[in-house]
């Protein structure tokens, strides 16, 4: 699948009354790696120097997803084939760089990004996925079957957890 080939059209009505904005106002797109780097740096690497790219960004089957509102990127996520550290399982994908701009959190945008990334991996013979997430957000990933693997990892931004999930049918956060 090429950048821009996949577009999710969401229903006009919002099923959850607590959301302040409808998901129909967001356009979820497959984009090129270069299109996620600026927002990745701004949202995830604020206190760090260096490139926001990672080794797997240019992998031929990598997938980069961006959520846009009014043509402005407001959320991103990427996934590419990469075994978990110290494991050699085939079919393992690394989910990374999942972030949503503060003003758009809590509206389901991150869920759509993660779902699209996991669908991509499963569609490319992915059997499992892993990621590293701050202690404060691992609950978000648990909704997609991710479980903690090991003790917290000390990081200058706070404790991080390595999370792992078997890929299978997704329970979507939305319905058409």
TATA-V528107 format. One record per helix or strand of 2 or more residues. SS is the DSSP state (alpha for helix, beta for strand). FROM is the first residue (numbers start at 1). TO is the last residue. Records with the same first field share a line. If there is no record, write none. Layout:
SS: FROM-TO ; FROM-TO
This chain:
beta: 7-8 ; 27-31 ; 63-69 ; 72-81 ; 92-100 ; 128-134 ; 147-148 ; 160-166
alpha: 23-25 ; 34-44 ; 55-58 ; 102-104 ; 109-123 ; 135-142
